[in-house]
Amino acid sequence: MSSGSDGIDLLGISPATWKPSPLHGGDRIWPETNCYVDLWVELLPALGHPAEAALSFTVLQDFEGDHFTFFKFPLEDLQALFGLAVQELPIFESVEAQSMAQLRRGRPVLVEVDAFWLPDAGDAYRKGHVKTSIAVIALHPQARRLGYFHGTGYYELGGEDYDGLLRAPVVLFPYAEFVKRDAKKLDEPALLDGSLALLRGHLKHRPRRHPILQWQAALPAHLELLARGDMDYFHLYAFNVPRQLGANFEMLGTYLEWLGAMGVAGLTDAAAASRRLAEAAKAVQFQLARMVHRRRFDAGAVDLQPLEADYDLIFAALGKRFG
């Protein structure tokens, strides 16, 4: 950590030298998942922790009636494995001032911001107002420079973007968290044992109704909504339904592969099925996109049976291995 009279750089990294996590690699089916998971996938290794060890929560994903669970790292899991205590940061002055206060204590700050001001936000930059999460790592108010994790990498911004993000008048204060790093992390072999304990606990609370079958039953009503909407609506639907499903199960496959690399046997078929499910969810997304584009909707043409079969295989294997 380096600091000066004006600013602070918590980790001493830069966009030019930062290498994104392999979980955001070009070989991934879903290189991006959702803003919160993507943020932690980059932040955890930057803090010295393997994100793979904390992915057992992906067995919990359910179909929530209109979307698949917006899956997120449970904060209690991050504390149990890595000694990270994530607490809400009540903003009563400014994000800029209170982020500085936490950074000076060695704590990253997670903030919900407007992607309008993020140069790495693609089409949303200076065009659309989209809520997303960043992890503030470096802050230099006098120079108007911000270093942050977002999406699949580490970035910096300054000038008007800095002012818009941190100094513009706000109607409502944004939601923010800070990460205390005071507790002891688990090292091998305790890390593996701790991760398996979390997995067994999560398996006890996995969905009792079949999420894929639930989606299949809801699909005709979903297609009616898609038929009334445009491509912008489809993109929102796709993010919250096939993308959350596919990205979640790709992460579950990654977790099972990590367990295998750590010496836990019997999970190869489940890991492969998780990847197939992730690929099939992307194929369904493309199929739905074609329906929207052509304005021809047929729920009977969307075959979710392969996803159902792989889901069953995954949890049969996990049940056999972990009870």
C-alpha positions in Angstrom: 0.0 0.0 0.0 1.4 3.4 -1.0 -0.1 6.7 0.1 0.7 10.4 -0.1 -0.8 13.6 1.2 -3.4 13.5 -1.5 -4.2 9.9 -2.4 -3.7 6.3 -1.7 -3.0 3.2 -3.8 -4.0 0.1 -1.9 -2.4 -2.7 -4.0 0.1 -0.9 -6.3 -1.3 -2.4 -9.5 -2.0 -0.8 -12.8 -4.2 -1.5 -15.9 -1.1 -2.0 -18.0 0.2 -4.8 -15.9 -2.9 -6.4 -14.4 -3.6 -9.9 -15.8 -7.3 -10.8 -15.6 -8.3 -14.0 -13.8 -8.4 -17.2 -15.9 -12.1 -17.2 -14.9 -12.4 -14.3 -17.3 -10.3 -15.9 -20.0 -11.0 -16.1 -23.7 -11.8 -19.8 -23.4 -14.8 -19.2 -21.1 -18.3 -19.9 -22.4 -19.5 -16.9 -20.3 -16.5 -14.6 -19.9 -18.8 -12.2 -17.9 -21.3 -13.3 -15.3 -22.8 -10.5 -13.3 -21.1 -7.3 -12.0 -20.8 -8.6 -8.4 -19.3 -12.0 -9.1 -17.0 -10.6 -11.8 -15.8 -8.0 -9.4 -14.9 -10.6 -6.7 -13.3 -12.9 -9.3 -10.8 -10.2 -9.9 -10.5 -8.8 -6.4 -10.0 -12.1 -4.5 -6.7 -13.0 -6.3 -5.5 -9.4 -6.0 -5.9 -9.8 -2.3 -4.1 -13.2 -2.4 -7.1 -15.6 -2.3 -8.2 -18.3 -4.9 -11.7 -17.4 -6.0 -12.3 -21.0 -7.1 -12.3 -22.1 -3.4 -15.4 -20.0 -2.8 -17.6 -21.1 -5.6 -19.5 -23.9 -3.8 -22.5 -21.5 -3.5 -23.3 -22.1 -7.1 -25.2 -25.3 -6.2 -27.9 -23.0 -4.7 -29.1 -21.4 -7.9 -32.9 -21.6 -8.4 -35.5 -20.5 -10.9 -37.3 -17.6 -9.2 -40.4 -17.5 -11.4 -39.3 -14.7 -13.7 -35.5 -15.1 -13.6 -32.7 -17.4 -12.4 -31.0 -16.5 -9.1 -28.6 -13.5 -9.5 -25.9 -15.6 -8.0 -23.4 -13.9 -5.6 -20.6 -14.9 -3.3 -22.2 -15.2 0.2 -20.3 -12.8 2.4 -20.2 -15.4 5.2 -18.3 -17.7 2.9 -15.7 -15.1 2.2 -15.2 -14.6 5.9 -15.0 -18.3 6.7 -12.5 -19.0 3.9 -10.4 -15.8 3.6 -11.0 -13.8 6.8 -12.7 -11.1 4.8 -15.5 -9.2 6.6 -17.7 -7.3 4.2 -19.8 -4.6 5.9 -22.1 -1.9 4.6 -20.5 1.5 4.4 -23.1 4.1 5.3 -22.6 7.1 3.1 -23.4 10.3 4.9 -20.7 12.6 3.6 -19.5 11.6 0.1 -18.3 8.4 -1.6 -15.0 10.1 -2.3 -14.3 11.1 1.3 -15.5 7.9 2.9 -13.7 5.7 0.4 -10.5 7.5 1.3 -11.1 6.9 5.0 -11.5 3.1 4.4 -8.6 2.9 1.9 -6.3 4.4 4.5 -7.2 1.5 6.8 -6.3 -1.0 4.0 -9.9 -1.8 3.0 -11.2 -2.0 -0.5 -14.5 -0.2 -1.1 -17.3 -1.7 -3.2 -19.8 0.9 -4.6 -22.8 0.7 -6.8 -22.2 3.4 -9.5 -23.6 4.6 -12.8 -21.8 2.9 -15.7 -22.4 6.1 -17.7 -19.1 7.4 -16.3 -17.0 4.2 -16.7 -14.8 4.1 -19.8 -14.7 0.3 -19.7 -18.5 0.0 -19.7 -18.8 -0.4 -23.5 -22.0 0.9 -25.0 -23.2 2.3 -21.7 -20.3 4.8 -21.4 -21.6 8.3 -21.8 -24.7 6.9 -23.4 -26.8 4.9 -20.9 -27.4 4.9 -17.2 -26.8 1.4 -15.9 -26.2 0.4 -12.3 -23.1 -1.6 -11.7 -20.6 -2.4 -9.0 -16.9 -1.4 -8.8 -14.2 -2.0 -6.2 -12.3 1.1 -5.4 -8.6 0.3 -4.9 -6.7 3.6 -5.6 -8.0 7.1 -5.1 -6.2 10.5 -5.7 -8.7 13.3 -5.2 -6.3 16.2 -6.2 -5.3 14.4 -9.4 -8.9 13.3 -9.9 -7.9 9.7 -10.6 -9.6 6.5 -9.6 -8.3 2.9 -9.8 -10.9 0.2 -9.6 -11.9 -3.3 -10.4 -15.0 -3.7 -12.7 -16.2 -6.5 -14.9 -13.2 -8.5 -16.1 -10.3 -6.3 -15.2 -8.7 -3.4 -13.4 -9.1 0.1 -14.8 -8.4 3.8 -14.1 -10.4 6.9 -14.9 -10.1 10.6 -14.3 -11.2 14.1 -15.3 -14.8 14.5 -16.1 -15.5 10.8 -15.5 -14.1 11.2 -12.0 -16.2 14.2 -11.3 -19.3 12.6 -12.7 -18.8 9.4 -10.7 -17.7 10.9 -7.3 -18.5 14.6 -7.2 -21.8 15.1 -9.1 -24.8 16.0 -6.9 -26.8 12.9 -5.9 -30.5 12.5 -5.0 -29.9 9.2 -3.1 -26.6 8.0 -1.7 -25.4 4.9 -3.4 -25.1 1.5 -1.7 -21.5 0.8 -0.6 -19.5 -1.8 1.3 -16.0 -2.1 2.6 -13.8 -5.1 3.1 -12.1 -5.6 6.4 -9.0 -7.8 6.1 -8.1 -8.3 9.7 -9.0 -11.9 10.3 -6.9 -15.0 9.5 -7.4 -16.7 6.2 -7.4 -20.5 5.8 -4.3 -22.1 4.2 -4.0 -25.7 2.9 -5.2 -28.2 3.9 -7.7 -26.2 6.0 -8.9 -24.2 2.9 -10.0 -27.4 1.1 -11.7 -28.7 4.3 -13.4 -25.3 4.8 -14.6 -25.2 1.2 -16.0 -28.7 1.4 -17.8 -27.9 4.6 -19.5 -25.0 2.9 -20.4 -27.2 -0.1 -22.1 -29.7 2.2 -24.0 -27.0 3.9 -25.1 -25.4 0.6 -26.2 -28.8 -0.8 -28.7 -29.1 2.1 -30.4 -25.9 0.9 -30.4 -26.5 -2.8 -33.7 -26.1 -4.7 -36.3 -28.8 -4.0 -38.2 -28.1 -7.2 -36.3 -28.7 -10.5 -35.1 -25.2 -11.8 -35.0 -26.3 -15.4 -38.4 -27.8 -15.3 -39.7 -24.6 -13.7 -38.2 -22.6 -16.5 -39.7 -24.9 -19.1 -43.2 -24.4 -17.5 -42.8 -20.6 -17.5 -41.4 -20.3 -21.0 -44.7 -19.8 -22.9 -45.5 -16.8 -20.7 -41.9 -15.5 -21.1 -42.2 -15.7 -24.9 -45.4 -13.7 -24.7 -43.4 -11.0 -23.0 -40.6 -11.2 -25.5 -43.2 -11.0 -28.3 -44.4 -7.6 -26.9 -40.9 -6.3 -26.4 -38.0 -5.2 -28.6 -34.4 -6.3 -28.7 -33.5 -4.0 -25.7 -36.0 -5.9 -23.6 -34.6 -9.2 -24.9 -31.1 -8.3 -23.7 -32.5 -7.6 -20.2 -34.3 -10.9 -20.3 -31.2 -12.8 -21.6 -29.0 -11.3 -18.9 -31.3 -12.4 -16.1 -32.4 -15.8 -17.4 -30.1 -17.8 -19.7 -27.0 -15.9 -18.8 -27.3 -16.3 -15.1 -28.1 -20.0 -15.5 -25.2 -20.6 -17.9 -22.7 -18.5 -16.1 -23.6 -20.0 -12.7 -23.1 -23.6 -13.9 -19.8 -22.7 -15.7 -18.6 -21.5 -12.3 -19.9 -24.6 -10.7 -17.9 -26.7 -13.2 -14.8 -24.6 -12.4 -15.3 -25.3 -8.7 -15.6 -29.0 -9.3 -12.4 -28.9 -11.4 -10.7 -27.1 -8.6 -11.8 -29.8 -6.2 -10.5 -32.4 -8.5 -7.1 -30.7 -8.8 -7.0 -30.6 -5.0 -7.4 -34.4 -4.9 -11.2 -34.8 -4.5 -12.2 -37.7 -6.7 -15.4 -38.6 -8.4 -16.4 -35.2 -9.8 -15.1 -35.4 -13.4 -18.5 -36.3 -15.0 -20.3 -33.6 -12.9 -17.8 -31.0 -14.0 -18.2 -31.9 -17.7 -22.0 -31.8 -17.3 -21.8 -28.3 -15.7 -19.9 -27.1 -18.8 -22.4 -28.7 -21.1 -25.2 -27.0 -19.3 -23.4 -23.7 -19.6 -23.0 -24.2 -23.3 -26.6 -25.3 -23.8 -27.9 -22.2 -22.0 -25.9 -20.0 -24.4 -27.4 -22.0 -27.4 -30.9 -21.3 -26.0 -30.1 -17.7 -25.6 -29.1 -17.5 -29.3 -32.3 -19.4 -30.2 -34.5 -16.9 -28.3 -32.6 -14.0 -29.9 -33.5 -15.4 -33.4 -37.1 -15.7 -32.4 -37.2 -12.1 -31.3 -35.4 -10.9 -34.4 -37.8 -12.9 -36.7 -40.8 -12.2 -34.6 -41.7 -15.9 -34.6 -42.2 -17.5 -31.2 -42.6 -21.2 -30.5 -42.1 -22.5 -27.0 -42.3 -26.1 -28.2 -39.2 -25.5 -30.3 -37.1 -24.7 -27.3 -35.7 -28.0 -26.0 -34.5 -27.8 -22.4 -34.3 -31.5 -21.9 -30.5 -31.7 -22.4 -30.1 -29.0 -19.6 -32.5 -31.0 -17.4 -30.5 -34.2 -17.9 -27.2 -32.5 -17.1 -28.7 -30.8 -14.0 -29.8 -34.3 -12.8 -26.4 -35.8 -13.5 -24.6 -33.0 -11.6 -26.7 -33.4 -8.5 -26.8 -37.1 -8.5 -23.0 -37.1 -8.6 -22.7 -34.5 -5.8 -25.3 -36.5 -3.7 -23.3 -39.7 -4.2 -20.0 -38.1 -3.3 -21.1 -35.8 -0.4 -24.4 -37.4 0.8 
